[in-house]
Every structure is written in C-alpha cells, then in structure tokens.
Amino acid sequence: MAVQDMNNRYVAAIKEAAYGTTPSGTYFFGEVDDESIKHSYDLLTREDMSRYGSSKSVTGKEYSEGDINMALINDNFTGLVLLGLMGTNTVGSASGGLYAHTFTEAGAGISMSLAVAREEKIHYYAGSVVEKLSVSAAINEYAMVSASFMGKAEGSLTALGSLTASFPDAKPALYFSDAKVFFNADSTASDAVKSISFDISLNRDGDAACGLGDRTYTRAPPAQRREITGTIEFNRILHSGAGASNPSYDSLVSADGLELSGSGVELKCQFGDESVADLMTFNFYKIRFEAPDANVSGRDTQTFTVPFVALYSSADSKMMDIVMRNDRATVY
C-alpha cells in the first residue's frame, strides 16, 4: 500500500490587489490541521406540468466555500486571515525584535487567493474572503482558531511543485496556560477562567456579489452586520467581591443584568508563550453578558458558565481590535 505524502498537504494564501485576480508573489503557508474548502454550485431544475418528473437541469451560481482549523500562531498566514476579517492593519515600531500589528474594523477589507495542496494536485480558489473567525481556548490546551471563507468558483488544477511550501517552524502555537483574560479594564487577570470561546461573523451577502452574465462572484461578497458572541466558563461559582473585576453571579441576575461599557477595553483575551505574554490579544470594548448557568450535578465540581455578546462602543468608536506581535516589519 502506498504511503501518504503528508508534504503535499497544505493551505497557502496570497493577498489580491484586484478582486479575483491571483497576483504573482510569495504565498504565506499556514500550519493548518484540516480544511474543508470546496467548489460548489446551485443546481437549477426545471419542472413543468406536462411531465411526471423533471426533465431539464442547468448549473446556476458557482462559488467556493469552506473552513480551515488550526492552532493559533502569530505568523504571516494568520496575519493575512486577520486582515481579511478586520479590514485594516497598521504596524508599530519594534520592541524586543517584535512589531505590533494592530487590526481594526476599517476599510473595505481584502480578498486573497488560496492554494490548497491535496497530495496529487494544487487547487486554487481566487477571490476568497473571510466570512467568520472562531477562537476557542481551554485550560492547558492549545488555543484553536477556525476561519470560514467565501470565494469565486475553483480555478484550474496545477501539478505539485509549482509552489514550494515554507512553514513557520520557529513560531510555536499559542496555548491557554500562557494566556490571560481581563475584565472591565482591570490590570489584574482573572484566576477563575477555565475556558473561553468567541465567534466573529461578518454575515457576508453572496447574492449581492453576483451580477447578470457571470456565473460566479464579480466582486467581494459585502460584509453586513458584524456579530460577536462568546461563552466563558469559570472554574468556580463567583459571587460579589470575587476580585479581578470578574462578573459575579449576583450582578448577572440583577434586574438589569450586567454590561461592561465605557471608555477602554472591557474584555481582553491575551495569548503568549513563556517569554512574551502578549503575542496575540483580542480586545472587546463593550460587553453584555447573558443569563449565567451555575447548576450542580452529582459530585461534580460546580462551575459557572456565562454567554456574552460584544457590542459597538460609542465611547471608543469600535467593537473590537486585534493586536499581534511578530518579526514582520511591514503591514500585510
């Protein structure tokens, strides 16, 4: 039996200057665990009253869609994905050999061409845009991220060898034991967070990206309402006076519930490694918590789970931003 060649499995991305046109240049390769990107199309089936079954069918809109899943890494591939989600990237001066890349909710966003190697051929998906980003982290585990893409119909296959894979081996994946969660602009991190997960969705409109006379997208699917939802699990029940500005059960079930708002970061999720604590930071500027769950069962330890939504903060003129630090000196 033939041995699978794992070297011929990868996902790479390159930023497009014009939507749907793959530029020449250097691809960024990601340390992706799995991918599900595929070519799709709508099948239009004609039915008429003179036959007992359908007799005609044509192909309608053609597009690509799918997800990638991987551990969170502060590399160039992740930077390009974050730019696709947020829209704008600025870079600060170096500190300790690392540059701070700040991703903000501004600009029209970018599209990219994806190259996906699957053992025998390279599949190309031009005009790909980020539709959703999901981040999850549990205590003493790798922080994981998944990104959902929408793009034009799949391009022509090419033989392996047209791209030379290069992976960021020097950058370790980020994990939760070297992560911190801060509430209500507190400088002291919570010691009670057991896990956190959140989804950032752009709700892109694929139909509005189509035009008569073309079977696939003619422009980037426009982003609609940005939605941010998440869940935090604490390792114990927290009542008033728990410290580190933790949301308490008492405040969450009060008449008006609990909202963290004002000027500044109200929820910060920070990832790092042993030497640098803030290699990746997600900042949310207005948080509304939902009803908590603090039930008990048998002899299991009582924990405390709280869903939340991130809202637009008028005081900060944004919902969120992301800061990633690495050795790249220029914007993505």
Helices and strands as residue ranges (DSSP letters): G 6-8, E 9-15, E 28-30, E 32-35, E 38-46, E 56-71, H 76-86, E 87-95, E 98-105, E 112-118, E 121-138, E 144-151, E 158-159, E 175-183, E 193-201, G 207-209, E 227-234, H 249-252, E 259-260, E 267-272, E 280-284, E 287-289, E 304-310, E 320-326
